[in-house]
Amino acid sequence: MKLYKKRVKAAQQELARMDQDLMVLFPSSNMRYLSGFYDEPGERMLFLLVPTIGQSTFLVPELYEQQVSQVCPFIHVRAWKDLEDPRTLLGESLTAGGRRPARVLVDDGMWASFYLMLQSVLPDAQFSLASRIMGTLRMEKSGEEIGLLRKAGSIADRAFEALIGTSIEGMTEISLAARIEETMRNNGAEGIAFETLVASGPNSALPHHRAGGRKIRSGDVVVLDYGCRVGGYCSDITRTVVCGNPSEEVRQVYRIVQEAQETAVQGILPGIEAQMVDRLAREVIEKSGYGKQFIHRTGHGIGIDVHEDPYMVEGNTLKLQEGMSFSVEPGIYLEGKFGIRIEDIVVVRGKKADRINGSTHELQLLA
């Protein structure tokens, strides 16, 4: 409880510094980060109001009142009934101090229906995104948060290690994804962090191909991108394997990606700009002649969300600080043929990047 009180106070201090009156969160990772409460978004209005000064308030459907009060006893809870118009309670709560908030931050992922509800109650307010505050607050992870990231990363590692030496020929992508997910759950995962990506053969050249019905064949390159949750925190790992024997071209491209990933990780230091991580990986790939086939940023932050600040991309001049956690995942994608990607999560610690993932980067050949 002390942790969440501290986080709410920090958010209020940032609101004051940025001359904002109020932040409105709906069921999201931001709500979880500040209060400890989370549920899937639904059609009923469920808001956390965080004013610059004073008591934060939950506005919840009546069926959530007891649950939220138990999880967040330090936050005032007001409930509305299904037969009531929630805008009435919203309007009363926003004007309780006799003054309507004029500058309001809203959750980036808030559904349009709720944003329009806010606008109808505060027609003269200026709205902007809560990430202006929450992104900064969430970037530098505490020791406890890093511990949860490590546990989730370890489970992801074990899922890959369980595949080494096994047979995958003839399996569909979706059945291999299910095997990976089952292994993670059997090792203590609360659930998956995102839909598991298994991309085989020419599908591996599609960076975000979803697992489908294609059967894995001998000679296929197979990209595995997956993760799990522990204590609400995510893991995210990518390993590329080959079913059977790889061609010399596959081996060569794999070595380039492996070098690019290692170069980027070894070059991470506190104080360097985030874009430098991207440049370090990209330089290796460009010198090898595959620059046009590296078609995405090198990394993304990770925590309660799989993708959050900071982002390792050209143009991001943010200076990396101790406690920041993010992926390093260069890739090369040859359209219609195959793709290679290697991804680890790292944490900036001391004078270097500390890898959370420990499973091998050597090319694994599966039967």
LUMLO-923252 format. One record per atom (N, C-alpha, C): x, y, z; residue in one letter. Coordinates in steps of 0.1 Angstrom, whole numbers, plus 5000, padded with zeros to 4 digits. Layout:
// residues N
XYZa ...
// end
This chain:
// residues 367
500849885000m 500050005000m 500950135000m 502050125008k 502950245008k 503450274994k 503750164987l 504350184973l 503350264964l 502050224965y 501050294956y 500850434961y 500850454974k 500750594979k 501850684973k 503050624974k 504250694969k 504150724954k 503650634946r 503450654932r 502350754929r 501250754936v 500250854934v 500850994937v 501551004948k 502151134952k 503151184941k 503951094936a 504851134925a 504051174913a 502951114909a 502151154898a 501551294900a 501051324913q 500551454916q 501651564915q 502851534919q 503951624918q 504251654903q 504151554895e 504351574881e 503251654874e 501951634879l 500851714874l 501051864877l 501451884890a 501752024894a 502852084885a 503952014883r 505052064876r 504652104862r 503752024856m 503352044842m 502052134841m 501652184852d 500552274853d 499252214847d 499052094852q 497752014848q 496952004860q 495652004858d 494651994869d 494251854874d 494251764864l 493651634867l 494251524857l 494351404862m 494551284853m 493451184855m 492951144844v 491851044844v 492350914837v 492350804845l 492750674841l 491550584840l 491550494830f 490550394830f 491250254830f 490650144831p 491350014833p 492449994824p 493649994829s 494849994821s 496049964830s 497249954823s 498449934831s 498750054839s 498350174835n 498650294843n 497850294856n 496550244855m 495750234867m 496350134876m 496850024871r 497449914879r 498749974886r 499550044879y 500750104884y 500550194896y 499450274895l 499250374906l 498450324917l 497550224915s 496650184925s 496750034930s 497349954921g 497349804924g 496149734919g 495149814914f 493849744909f 493949744894f 493449624888y 493349614874y 492249514870y 491549554860d 490549454854d 490549494839d 489949404831e 489849434817e 488849544815e 489149634805p 488149744803p 486849684799p 485749744803g 484349704799g 483549824795g 482249794793e 481349894788e 480949994799e 481149954811r 480750044822r 481850134826r 481550264829m 482550364833m 483250324846m 484550314845l 485350284857l 486650374856l 486650484864f 487750584863f 488450594876f 489750624875l 490550674886l 490850814883l 490350904892l 490651054891l 491751084900l 492851144894v 494051184902v 494151334900v 493751414910p 493851554909p 495251604913p 495651724909t 496951774913t 497051784928t 496051824935i 495951844949i 494751774955i 494951694966g 493851634972g 493751484970g 492551434974q 492351284974q 492051234960q 492651124956s 492351054944s 491050974946s 490250954936t 488950894937t 488750794926t 488250674930f 487750584920f 486250604918f 485850604905l 484450604901l 484150474895l 483350384902v 483250244898v 481750204897v 481450104888p 480150044889p 479949974902p 478749974907e 478449924920e 479049784922e 479049694912l 479549564914l 481049554917l 481749664914y 483149674917y 483449734931y 482549794937e 482749884949e 483549814960e 483149694964q 483749624974q 485149574970q 485249524958q 486549474953q 487649584953q 487249704947v 488249814946v 488549864960v 487549874969s 487849924982s 488849834990s 488749704987q 489649604994q 491049624988q 491149634975v 492549644969v 493149784972v 492349884972c 492850024973c 492250094984c 492450054997p 491750125008p 492250275010p 493350305004f 493850445006f 493250544995f 492450494986i 491750574976i 490250574978i 489650694978h 488250714980h 487550644968h 486450574971v 485650504961v 484250554961v 483750594949r 482350624947r 481750534937r 480550484939a 479950384930a 478650444924a 478350394912w 477150424905w 476450294902w 475050294901k 474250174899k 473950164884k 473650044879d 473450014865d 472250104860d 471250134868l 470150204864l 470450354863l 471550404868e 471950544868e 472750584856e 472750704852d 473650764842d 474950794849d 476050724845p 477350754852p 477850894850p 477350964840r 477851104838r 477451194849r 476351154856t 475951234868t 476951224879t 477451104882l 478451094892l 479751154887l 480051144875l 481251194869l 481251354871l 480151414867g 480051554868g 480151604882g 479451534892e 479551574906e 481051564911e 481751454907s 483051434912s 484051534906s 483851574894l 484751664887l 484551814892l 483451844897t 483151974902t 483051984917t 483451884924a 483251874939a 483951994946a 485052044941g 485752154947g 485252284943g 484152284935g 483652414931g 484352474918g 485252394913r 485952444901r 486152334891r 485852354879r 485952254869r 487452244864r 488052124863p 489452114858p 489452164844p 490452244841a 490652304827a 491652234819a 492652164825r 493652094818r 493751954823r 493351854815v 493151714819v 493951624810v 494651534817l 495351424810l 494451294811l 494351224799v 493551104799v 494450984795v 494050874799d 494750744796d 494950734781d 496050704776d 496350694761d 495450594755d 495150484762g 494350374756g 492850384759g 492350494765m 490950514768m 490050494756m 489050424758w 488050404747w 487450534743w 487150544731a 486550674726a 485250704733a 484450604736s 483150634742s 483350704756s 484350664763f 484650734776f 485250864775f 486150884765y 486751014762y 485651114758y 484651064750l 483551154746l 482751184758l 482551094767m 481851124780m 482451234788m 483851224789l 484551324796l 484351464789l 484451464776q 484351584769q 482951654771q 481951564772s 480551614774s 480351674787s 481151624797v 481051684811v 481951804813v 483051804805l 484051914806l 484251974792l 483252034786p 483352084772p 484352184770p 484852254780d 485852364778d 487252324782d 487452204786a 488752154791a 489652124779a 490952144782q 491952104772q 492451964776q 492451874767f 492851734770f 494151694763f 494951624770s 496151564764s 496451424771s 497551364767l 497751224771l 498451204784l 497951104792a 498551074805a 500051024803a 500350974792s 501750924790s 502751034792s 502351154791r 503351264793r 503851254807r 503151204816i 503551184830i 503851034833i 502950944829m 503150804833m 504350734826m 504650774814g 505750724807g 507050744814g 507150864819t 508450904827t 508450834840t 507350824847l 507250764860l 507550614860l 507150544849r 507350404848r 508650354842r 509450444836m 510550394829m 511650334838m 511950394849e 513050344858e 512450254868e 512750124867k 512150024875k 512850004888k 512049974898s 512549944912s 513249814912s 513849784923g 514449644925g 513349534925g 512249564931e 511149464931e 510649444916e 510449554909e 510049534895e 511049454887e 512249484888i 513349414881i 513349264885i 513049234897g 512949094902g 511849024895g 510749084893l 509549024886l 509949004871l 510549104865l 511049094851l 511948974850l 512848954859r 513748844859r 513048704860r 512048704869k 511348574870k 510548544857k 509948644851a 509248624838a 510248584827a 511448644827g 512448614817g 512948474819g 513148434831s 513648294834s 512648194829s 511348214830i 510348124826i 510348114810i 510548234804a 510648234789a 511848154785a 512948174792d 514248094788d 513947944789d 513347904800r 513047764802r 512247704791r 511247784786a 510447734775a 511247714762a 512247794760f 513147774748f 514047654750f 514547644762e 515547534765e 514747404764e 513447404767a 512747274766a 512547234751a 512647324742l 512547294728l 513747234722l 514947264728i 516247224722i 516247074722i 516647024710g 516746874709g 515446804706g 514346874705t 513046814702t 512746814687t 511646754683s 511246754669s 510046844667s 510146924657i 509047014653i 508546994639i 509246914631e 508746894617e 507346834617e 506446894609g 505146844608g 504146914618g 504646984628m 503847054637m 503247184629m 502147224633t 501647354628t 502247464637t 502247584631e 502747694639e 501947714652e 500647704650i 499847724662i 499947614673i 500247494669s 500447384679s 501847404686s 502847454679l 504147484685l 503947604695l 503147704691a 502847814700a 502247764713a 501247674711a 500547614723a 501547534732a 502447464726r 503447394734r 504347494742r 504747604736i 505547704743i 504747754755i 503547794752e 502647854762e 502447764774e 502147634771e 501947534781e 503247514790e 504347514784t 505647504792t 505747624801t 505447744796m 505547864805m 504647854817m 503347814814r 502447794825r 502847694835r 503447584830n 503847474839n 505047524848n 505747624843n 506847674851n 506547804859n 505247834861g 504847934870g 504348064864g 504148074851a 503648194845a 502148214848a 501748334851e 500348364853e 499548354840e 500248384829g 499648374816g 500548434806g 500148434793i 501048484783i 501048644783i 502148704779a 502248844779a 501548904766a 501548824755f 500948864742f 500848744734f 500148754723e 499848634715e 501248584709e 501448454712t 502748394708t 502948394693t 504148444688l 504448444674l 505248324671l 504848244661v 505648134655v 505448154640v 506648184634a 506648214620a 507548124613a 507148034604s 507947934598s 508147954583s 509247914577g 509447924563g 509348074559g 508748094547p 508548234543p 507848324552p 507048274561n 506348354571n 507348414581n 508548364582s 509548414592s 510048554587s 509748584574a 510148714569a 509148824572a 508048784579l 507048884583l 507248904598l 507749014602p 508149034616p 507149004627p 505849034623h 504749014633h 503748914628h 504148814621h 503248704617h 502748634629h 501448614629r 500848534640r 500848384636r 500948304646a 500948164644a 499648114637a 499848034627g 498747994619g 498747844617g 498147794606g 497947654603g 499047594595g 500047674591r 501147624582r 501947514590r 502247404583k 503047294589k 504547324587k 505247304597i 506747324596i 507347214589i 508247254579r 508847154570r 510347154573r 511047054568s 512447044569s 513147154561s 514047214567g 514747334561g 514147464564g 513047464571d 512347594575d 513147664585d 513247794584v 513647884595v 512347914603v 512447914616v 511347934624v 511648044635v 510948154634v 511148254644v 510048244655v 510548234668l 509748224680l 509848344688l 508748414690d 508648544697d 507548534707d 507848534720y 506848504730y 507248554744y 506348554753g 506648594767g 505448564776g 505748584789c 504748554799c 504648664809c 503748654819r 503548754830r 503848684843r 504548754852v 504748714866v 504548844874v 503548834884g 503248954892g 502849074884g 502349044872g 501849154863g 502949204854g 504149164855y 505249214847y 505549104836y 506049164825c 506149084813c 507549034810c 507648924802s 508848884795s 508648894780s 509648904772d 509548904758d 510948854752d 510848754745i 512148694740i 511848644726i 512848654717t 512848594704t 514048514701t 513848394697r 514848304692r 514448244679r 515448234670t 515248174657t 515948044656t 515247944651v 515747804650v 515547754636v 516147644632v 515947584619v 515447444621v 514547404613c 514047264613c 514947194603c 515747104607g 516647034598g 517947104596g 518447104584n 519747164581n 519647304574n 520247404579p 520147534573p 521047554561p 520647634551s 521547674540s 522647764545s 523647784537e 524747864541e 524248014542e 523348054534e 522748184535e 522148214548e 521348114553v 520748124566v 521748134577v 522748054576r 523848064586r 524548204586r 524748254574q 525448384573q 524648494579q 523348494575v 522448604580v 522248584595v 522248464600y 522048444614y 523248504622y 524548484616r 525748534623r 525748684623r 525148754613i 525148894612i 524148954623i 523048894624v 522048934634v 522548914648v 523248794650q 523848764663q 524848874667q 525748914657e 526749014660e 526149144662e 525049184655a 524349314657a 523749314671a 523149214675q 522549214688q 523549224699q 524649144698e 525649154708e 526349284709e 526649344697t 527249474696t 526449584703t 525149584701a 524249674707a 524149664722a 524049534727v 523949514741v 525249554748v 526449524742q 527749564748q 527949714748q 527249784739g 527449924738g 526550004747g 525649944755i 524750014763i 525450064776i 525350194779l 525950254791l 524950354796l 524850374809p 524050484814p 524550614808p 523550694804g 523850824798g 523850834783g 523950714776i 523950724762i 522450744757i 522250804746e 520950824740e 520350694735e 519050684737a 518350554733a 518550524718a 518650634710q 518850604695q 520250544692q 521150554702m 522550494699m 522450344699m 521450284707v 521350144707v 520850094693v 519950164687d 519550134674d 520650154664d 521450254665r 522550284656r 523550174657r 523950124669l 524950024670l 524549894663l 523249854665a 522849734658a 522749754643a 522149864639r 521949894625r 523249904617r 524249964623e 525549974617e 526149844612e 526049744621v 526549604618v 525749554606v 524449564606i 523649504595i 523849584582i 523949714583e 524149794571e 525549764564e 526549744572k 527849714567k 527849574560k 526949494564s 526849354558s 526049354546s 525449464542g 524649474530g 523149454532g 522649444544y 521249404546y 520449524553y 520949644552g 520349754559g 518849774555g 518549754542k 517149764538k 516249654543k 516849554548q 516049434553q 515949434568q 516449544574f 516149564589f 515149674590f 513849634591i 512749724589i 511949764601i 512549754613h 511949804625h 512949854635h 512449924645r 513349974655r 514049854662r 515149894670t 515949794677t 515349744690t 514449824696g 513949784709g 512849874715g 512249814725h 511149884732h 511249864747h 510749954755g 510749934769g 509749824773g 509849774785i 509049664789i 508849674804i 507649634809g 507349634823g 505949574825g 505049654830i 503649604831i 503049584816i 503449674807d 503149654793d 504349594786d 504049514776v 505049454767v 505849564760v 505149664755h 505749784748h 505449904756h 506449974761e 506350094768e 507650174767e 507650294772d 508850374771d 510050304779d 511250324775p 511750394763p 511850314751p 511950374739y 512050304726y 513450334720y 514050224716m 515350224710m 515150254695m 515150374691v 514750414677v 515450544674v 515850554661e 516550684657e 515650804659e 516250904665g 515451024668g 515151034683g 515250924691n 514950924705n 516250964712n 516351084717t 517551144724t 517451124739t 516451054744l 516451024758l 517650954763l 518251004774k 519450944779k 519050824788k 519650714786l 519350594794l 519850604808l 519050554817q 519350564831q 519250434838q 519950414849e 519950294856e 518450254860e 518150124858g 516850084861g 515850074849g 516350134838m 515450124826m 515649984820m 514449934815s 514449794810s 513849804796s 514549724787f 514049734773f 514549614765f 514049594753s 514449484744s 515549534735s 516349434731v 517349464720v 517149354710v 516549384698e 516049274689e 516249314674e 517449324670p 517649344655p 517149224647p 516849244635g 516449144626g 516749174611g 516749064604i 516949074589i 515848994583i 515049044573y 513948984567y 514048984552y 514148864546l 514348854532l 512948804526l 512248894520e 510848874515e 510748744507e 509748664511g 509448534504g 510448424507g 511448454515k 512448344518k 512448314533k 513048404541f 513148374556f 513548504563f 513348504576g 513748614585g 514548554597g 515348644603i 516048604615i 515948724625i 515648694637r 515548794648r 516048724661r 516848804669i 517248754682i 516948874692i 516248834702e 515748934712e 516048894726e 516648984734d 516748974748d 516249104755d 515749084767i 515449204776i 516649234784i 517049364785v 518149404793v 517649514803v 518449524814v 518249634823v 519549714825v 519449844825v 520649924827v 521049914842v 522149864844r 522649844858r 524149884859r 524449974868g 525850014870g 526350074857g 527350024851k 527950074839k 527749994827k 526749914827k 526449824815k 524949784815k 524649704805a 523349644804a 523449504809a 522449474818d 522449344824d 521349264817d 521749154810r 520749074803r 519848994813r 518549004810i 517548924818i 517448784813i 517548774799n 517548644793n 518848574793n 518948444795g 520148374796g 520248254786g 519148224779s 519248114770s 520148134758s 520648034752t 521748044742t 521248124730t 522248184724h 522048254711h 522548174699h 523248064702e 523747984691e 522547924683e 522747914670l 521647864662l 521347714665l 520147694668q 519647564672q 518947494660q 519347364658l 518847284647l 517947184653l 516647194650l 515647094655l 515246994645l 514946874649a 514546774640a 513146804634a 
// end
